[in-house]
Amino acid sequence: MEEINELIRRYGLEEDGEHVIIPIGGNKRCFILKRRYIRIVYSETHYVDYPLTEVIEAIIKYPGLALSEALYLLHREMDAQKPEGSEDKKDNSEGSKH
């Protein structure tokens, strides 16, 4: 959770006992539960667990986009900077709901 605290300090974000609070323009704020990972479900058989640090970065960089789109753009950016052969996020495709 130290990485999350570092992002809170770096970007001047707010927090309460359970949430990281990200301003997204005007009076709007995004409340994200403090968890290690956030699961995005794309279909009944496909989901991805994203680290909270990536979710925070995506919301800050792309505040006007849907979270799934912001994460896609963030990962595209990261892939362009990543050396060949590096591992990626946890991607799970299963036949059952979770």
C-alpha atoms as a printed R data frame, in Angstrom:
   type eleno elety resid chain resno       x       y       z
1  ATOM     1    CA   MET     A     1   0.000   0.000   0.000
2  ATOM     2    CA   GLU     A     2   3.054   2.270   0.176
3  ATOM     3    CA   GLU     A     3   2.857   2.773  -3.613
4  ATOM     4    CA   ILE     A     4  -0.708   4.022  -3.215
5  ATOM     5    CA   ASN     A     5   0.336   6.423  -0.446
6  ATOM     6    CA   GLU     A     6   3.130   7.695  -2.714
7  ATOM     7    CA   LEU     A     7   0.603   8.449  -5.503
8  ATOM     8    CA   ILE     A     8  -1.662  10.220  -3.002
9  ATOM     9    CA   ARG     A     9   1.260  12.456  -1.971
10 ATOM    10    CA   ARG     A    10   2.575  12.972  -5.530
11 ATOM    11    CA   TYR     A    11  -0.772  14.051  -6.971
12 ATOM    12    CA   GLY     A    12  -2.140  15.750  -3.829
13 ATOM    13    CA   LEU     A    13  -5.117  13.390  -3.661
14 ATOM    14    CA   GLU     A    14  -7.522  13.081  -0.771
15 ATOM    15    CA   GLU     A    15  -8.337   9.909   1.102
16 ATOM    16    CA   ASP     A    16 -10.581   8.611   3.818
17 ATOM    17    CA   GLY     A    17 -10.518   5.313   5.669
18 ATOM    18    CA   GLU     A    18 -11.703   3.268   2.687
19 ATOM    19    CA   HIS     A    19 -11.213   5.418  -0.434
20 ATOM    20    CA   VAL     A    20  -8.720   7.290  -2.556
21 ATOM    21    CA   ILE     A    21 -10.515  10.442  -3.723
22 ATOM    22    CA   ILE     A    22  -9.480  11.784  -7.132
23 ATOM    23    CA   PRO     A    23 -10.718  15.184  -8.376
24 ATOM    24    CA   ILE     A    24 -11.825  14.880 -12.012
25 ATOM    25    CA   GLY     A    25 -12.844  18.433 -12.853
26 ATOM    26    CA   GLY     A    26 -15.163  21.031 -11.402
27 ATOM    27    CA   ASN     A    27 -16.785  19.698  -8.262
28 ATOM    28    CA   LYS     A    28 -16.617  16.095  -9.473
29 ATOM    29    CA   ARG     A    29 -14.596  13.533  -7.563
30 ATOM    30    CA   CYS     A    30 -13.967   9.846  -8.129
31 ATOM    31    CA   PHE     A    31 -13.984   7.575  -5.064
32 ATOM    32    CA   ILE     A    32 -11.904   4.417  -5.503
33 ATOM    33    CA   LEU     A    33 -11.925   1.693  -2.855
34 ATOM    34    CA   LYS     A    34  -8.497   1.098  -1.327
35 ATOM    35    CA   ARG     A    35  -7.774  -2.429  -2.500
36 ATOM    36    CA   ARG     A    36  -4.675  -3.932  -4.071
37 ATOM    37    CA   TYR     A    37  -6.547  -4.744  -7.301
38 ATOM    38    CA   ILE     A    38  -9.721  -3.654  -9.019
39 ATOM    39    CA   ARG     A    39 -11.457  -6.144 -11.299
40 ATOM    40    CA   ILE     A    40 -12.874  -4.919 -14.595
41 ATOM    41    CA   VAL     A    41 -15.345  -7.404 -16.094
42 ATOM    42    CA   TYR     A    42 -15.451  -7.164 -19.878
43 ATOM    43    CA   SER     A    43 -17.825 -10.097 -20.414
44 ATOM    44    CA   GLU     A    44 -19.113 -13.078 -18.466
45 ATOM    45    CA   THR     A    45 -15.980 -15.021 -19.356
46 ATOM    46    CA   HIS     A    46 -13.312 -12.319 -19.413
47 ATOM    47    CA   TYR     A    47 -12.035 -10.060 -16.649
48 ATOM    48    CA   VAL     A    48  -8.785  -8.330 -15.718
49 ATOM    49    CA   ASP     A    49  -7.517  -7.470 -12.230
50 ATOM    50    CA   TYR     A    50  -5.734  -4.112 -12.411
51 ATOM    51    CA   PRO     A    51  -3.437  -2.867  -9.628
52 ATOM    52    CA   LEU     A    52  -4.932   0.131  -7.848
53 ATOM    53    CA   THR     A    53  -1.835   2.173  -8.729
54 ATOM    54    CA   GLU     A    54  -2.613   1.733 -12.443
55 ATOM    55    CA   VAL     A    55  -6.268   2.642 -11.882
56 ATOM    56    CA   ILE     A    56  -5.253   5.873 -10.115
57 ATOM    57    CA   GLU     A    57  -2.757   6.767 -12.874
58 ATOM    58    CA   ALA     A    58  -5.351   6.064 -15.592
59 ATOM    59    CA   ILE     A    59  -8.010   8.255 -13.944
60 ATOM    60    CA   ILE     A    60  -5.546  11.109 -13.454
61 ATOM    61    CA   LYS     A    61  -4.228  10.952 -17.044
62 ATOM    62    CA   TYR     A    62  -7.629  10.406 -18.705
63 ATOM    63    CA   PRO     A    63 -10.308  11.809 -16.363
64 ATOM    64    CA   GLY     A    64 -12.997  12.178 -19.030
65 ATOM    65    CA   LEU     A    65 -12.884   8.593 -20.260
66 ATOM    66    CA   ALA     A    66 -14.513   5.424 -19.026
67 ATOM    67    CA   LEU     A    67 -12.152   3.541 -16.720
68 ATOM    68    CA   SER     A    68 -11.752   0.623 -19.143
69 ATOM    69    CA   GLU     A    69 -10.748   3.016 -21.946
70 ATOM    70    CA   ALA     A    70  -8.380   4.958 -19.685
71 ATOM    71    CA   LEU     A    71  -6.696   1.712 -18.592
72 ATOM    72    CA   TYR     A    72  -6.382   0.612 -22.219
73 ATOM    73    CA   LEU     A    73  -4.605   3.862 -23.138
74 ATOM    74    CA   LEU     A    74  -2.391   3.690 -20.050
75 ATOM    75    CA   HIS     A    75  -1.341   0.130 -20.901
76 ATOM    76    CA   ARG     A    76  -0.724   1.040 -24.512
77 ATOM    77    CA   GLU     A    77   1.565   3.812 -23.247
78 ATOM    78    CA   MET     A    78   3.298   1.437 -20.818
79 ATOM    79    CA   ASP     A    79   3.760  -1.207 -23.534
80 ATOM    80    CA   ALA     A    80   5.445   1.355 -25.780
81 ATOM    81    CA   GLN     A    81   7.952   2.110 -22.986
82 ATOM    82    CA   LYS     A    82   8.403  -1.490 -21.780
83 ATOM    83    CA   PRO     A    83  11.409  -3.581 -22.830
84 ATOM    84    CA   GLU     A    84  10.651  -6.694 -24.918
85 ATOM    85    CA   GLY     A    85   9.709  -9.844 -22.988
86 ATOM    86    CA   SER     A    86   8.367  -8.110 -19.875
87 ATOM    87    CA   GLU     A    87   5.317  -9.629 -18.160
88 ATOM    88    CA   ASP     A    88   1.936  -7.904 -18.086
89 ATOM    89    CA   LYS     A    89  -1.123  -7.621 -15.808
90 ATOM    90    CA   LYS     A    90  -3.184 -10.529 -14.508
91 ATOM    91    CA   ASP     A    91  -5.560 -11.487 -17.312
92 ATOM    92    CA   ASN     A    92  -8.148 -14.182 -16.667
93 ATOM    93    CA   SER     A    93 -10.540 -15.778 -19.105
94 ATOM    94    CA   GLU     A    94 -12.767 -18.395 -17.569
95 ATOM    95    CA   GLY     A    95 -16.023 -20.128 -18.324
96 ATOM    96    CA   SER     A    96 -17.653 -19.238 -15.002
97 ATOM    97    CA   LYS     A    97 -18.762 -15.988 -13.424
98 ATOM    98    CA   HIS     A    98 -16.882 -14.507 -10.491
